[in-house]
Amino acid sequence: MYPVHDPVFDREDAALAPDPRIGGVPLVLDGARVPYPPFTSDFQFEVELVVALGRGGRDIPVSEANSLIWGYAVGIDFTRRDRQRDARDARLPWEAGKSFDASAPCGPIAQVRDPAHFKHCAITLAVNGVEHQRGDTGQMIWSVPEVIAQLSKQVTLGAGDLIYTGTPAGVGPVVPGDLIEAHIDGLPPLTITIAPPEA
């Protein structure tokens, strides 16, 4: 297996290291307790490969996209599925289903020397020890370079951006008290506990 580096940076690496905040908001990291969100009765998980950019740009060719990658992580894209379905049926944006506090936990980001290494790796998610999702990153509809290139046509990408790349089959609901364990071969795992709703 290709060695990945522990995400502890020396001075040279620090300039390329993604900031553990998005828009000044701390990431939801490994071991966190994620409160069951308001405005839903169907809170679901989606395990995803997360791409951390070390450089940015716009209109990036597919052939150059790997050069922007600093590292990878395991992520969970939480979804208020009922709100997503409501929006879909009304032909509205899915923002209410996808955008809320603690909606995108991210495991430790592992720096990589060869960004193409994670083309074919097992990706799994278990809830309370029972596996619900199993796939391979090679099954993605679009490759990571294609995802980066397409996004860079729509928005200027920057160092520190995190890109969640999609999920295999098997998504499903969770409730308070559930323990979620997400894995991608060669990356540090991500473990999250679903906490009761905040008062």
C-alpha positions as CSV (number, residue, x, y, z in Angstrom):
1,M,0.0,0.0,0.0
2,Y,1.3,3.5,-0.8
3,P,2.5,5.3,2.3
4,V,0.6,8.4,3.3
5,H,2.0,11.0,5.6
6,D,0.7,11.9,9.0
7,P,-0.9,15.3,8.7
8,V,1.7,17.0,11.0
9,F,3.3,19.6,8.9
10,D,6.9,20.9,8.9
11,R,7.5,24.6,8.0
12,E,7.8,23.8,4.3
13,D,4.6,21.8,4.2
14,A,2.6,24.3,6.3
15,A,2.2,26.7,3.3
16,L,0.4,24.0,1.4
17,A,-1.5,22.5,4.4
18,P,-5.3,23.0,4.2
19,D,-6.7,25.2,7.0
20,P,-8.9,23.1,9.3
21,R,-11.7,25.7,9.0
22,I,-14.2,26.5,6.2
23,G,-15.2,30.2,6.2
24,G,-13.9,30.5,9.8
25,V,-16.1,27.6,11.0
26,P,-14.2,24.6,12.5
27,L,-14.5,21.3,10.7
28,V,-16.3,18.4,12.4
29,L,-13.4,16.1,13.1
30,D,-12.9,12.5,13.9
31,G,-14.4,11.5,17.3
32,A,-16.9,14.3,17.3
33,R,-20.5,14.1,18.6
34,V,-22.9,15.4,15.9
35,P,-26.2,16.6,17.2
36,Y,-29.3,15.3,15.4
37,P,-30.3,18.3,13.4
38,P,-33.6,20.2,13.5
39,F,-36.1,20.2,10.6
40,T,-35.8,16.5,9.8
41,S,-37.1,13.1,10.8
42,D,-34.9,11.3,8.2
43,F,-31.2,12.1,8.9
44,Q,-28.9,10.0,6.6
45,F,-25.2,9.3,6.1
46,E,-23.1,9.2,2.9
47,V,-19.4,8.1,3.2
48,E,-17.2,10.0,0.7
49,L,-13.6,10.4,-0.4
50,V,-12.6,14.0,0.5
51,V,-10.0,15.7,-1.7
52,A,-7.9,18.5,0.1
53,L,-6.4,21.0,-2.3
54,G,-3.0,22.5,-1.7
55,R,-3.3,24.9,-4.7
56,G,-6.2,26.5,-6.4
57,G,-7.0,27.8,-9.8
58,R,-9.7,28.3,-12.4
59,D,-10.5,26.4,-15.6
60,I,-8.0,23.6,-14.7
61,P,-7.5,21.0,-17.4
62,V,-8.2,17.4,-16.3
63,S,-4.5,16.5,-17.1
64,E,-3.3,19.1,-14.6
65,A,-5.9,18.6,-11.8
66,N,-3.9,16.1,-9.8
67,S,-1.2,18.7,-9.3
68,L,-3.6,20.7,-7.1
69,I,-4.2,17.9,-4.6
70,W,-2.5,18.1,-1.2
71,G,-4.1,15.0,0.3
72,Y,-7.2,12.9,1.0
73,A,-9.5,12.1,3.9
74,V,-12.6,10.1,4.7
75,G,-15.7,12.3,5.0
76,I,-19.4,11.9,5.8
77,D,-21.9,14.0,3.9
78,F,-24.9,14.1,6.2
79,T,-28.3,14.7,4.6
80,R,-31.7,15.7,5.8
81,R,-33.2,13.3,3.3
82,D,-36.8,14.4,3.8
83,R,-35.9,18.0,3.1
84,Q,-33.9,17.0,0.1
85,R,-36.8,15.1,-1.3
86,D,-39.2,18.0,-0.7
87,A,-36.8,20.3,-2.6
88,R,-36.4,17.8,-5.4
89,D,-40.1,17.4,-5.8
90,A,-40.7,21.2,-5.8
91,R,-37.8,21.6,-8.3
92,L,-35.9,23.7,-5.8
93,P,-32.2,23.7,-4.8
94,W,-31.3,21.0,-2.2
95,E,-29.7,23.5,0.2
96,A,-32.1,22.7,3.1
97,G,-31.2,19.0,2.8
98,K,-27.5,19.5,2.6
99,S,-26.5,22.7,4.5
100,F,-26.8,22.7,8.3
101,D,-24.5,22.7,11.3
102,A,-22.1,19.8,11.4
103,S,-23.2,18.4,8.1
104,A,-19.8,17.4,6.7
105,P,-17.5,15.6,9.2
106,C,-13.9,15.0,7.9
107,G,-11.3,12.6,9.1
108,P,-7.6,13.5,9.4
109,I,-6.2,14.7,6.1
110,A,-3.3,12.5,4.9
111,Q,-0.8,14.1,2.6
112,V,0.0,12.1,-0.5
113,R,3.0,11.9,-2.8
114,D,1.0,10.3,-5.6
115,P,-2.5,11.9,-5.9
116,A,-3.6,9.1,-8.3
117,H,-3.1,6.5,-5.6
118,F,-6.7,6.5,-4.4
119,K,-8.2,5.5,-7.8
120,H,-9.2,2.0,-6.6
121,C,-9.6,1.7,-2.8
122,A,-12.3,0.1,-0.7
123,I,-14.7,2.6,0.9
124,T,-17.0,1.5,3.7
125,L,-19.4,2.8,6.4
126,A,-20.8,0.9,9.4
127,V,-23.4,1.9,11.9
128,N,-23.2,0.3,15.4
129,G,-20.8,-2.3,13.9
130,V,-23.1,-3.3,11.0
131,E,-21.8,-2.5,7.5
132,H,-24.2,-0.4,5.4
133,Q,-22.0,0.9,2.6
134,R,-19.2,-0.9,0.7
135,G,-17.8,0.3,-2.6
136,D,-14.6,1.1,-4.4
137,T,-13.4,4.6,-5.4
138,G,-12.9,3.2,-8.9
139,Q,-16.7,3.0,-9.2
140,M,-17.1,6.8,-9.2
141,I,-18.9,8.2,-12.2
142,W,-16.3,10.9,-12.6
143,S,-12.6,10.6,-11.6
144,V,-11.2,13.0,-9.0
145,P,-9.3,15.0,-11.8
146,E,-12.6,15.3,-13.7
147,V,-14.4,16.5,-10.6
148,I,-11.7,19.1,-9.9
149,A,-11.7,20.3,-13.6
150,Q,-15.5,20.6,-13.7
151,L,-15.7,22.5,-10.4
152,S,-12.9,24.9,-11.5
153,K,-15.1,25.9,-14.5
154,Q,-17.9,27.0,-12.1
155,V,-15.9,28.6,-9.2
156,T,-12.3,29.5,-8.5
157,L,-10.8,26.8,-6.3
158,G,-8.4,27.7,-3.5
159,A,-5.8,26.1,-1.3
160,G,-7.5,24.5,1.7
161,D,-10.7,23.7,-0.2
162,L,-12.2,20.3,0.6
163,I,-14.1,18.5,-2.2
164,Y,-16.5,15.7,-1.2
165,T,-16.7,13.4,-4.2
166,G,-19.9,11.2,-3.9
167,T,-21.0,8.1,-2.2
168,P,-21.6,4.4,-3.0
169,A,-24.9,2.6,-2.5
170,G,-26.3,1.8,0.9
171,V,-27.0,5.3,2.4
172,G,-29.5,5.2,5.3
173,P,-30.8,6.8,8.4
174,V,-29.3,7.3,11.8
175,V,-30.7,8.2,15.2
176,P,-29.2,9.6,18.4
177,G,-26.8,7.2,20.1
178,D,-25.6,5.6,16.8
179,L,-21.9,5.1,16.3
180,I,-20.7,5.6,12.7
181,E,-17.4,4.3,11.5
182,A,-16.2,5.2,8.0
183,H,-13.1,3.8,6.3
184,I,-11.2,4.2,3.0
185,D,-8.2,1.9,2.5
186,G,-5.0,3.8,3.1
187,L,-6.6,6.7,5.0
188,P,-7.2,7.3,8.7
189,P,-10.7,6.3,9.7
190,L,-13.5,8.6,10.7
191,T,-15.7,7.8,13.7
192,I,-18.7,9.9,14.7
193,T,-21.4,9.6,17.3
194,I,-24.9,11.0,16.7
195,A,-25.9,13.0,19.8
196,P,-29.4,14.1,20.8
197,P,-30.8,17.3,19.2
198,E,-29.5,20.5,20.8
199,A,-31.9,22.4,23.0
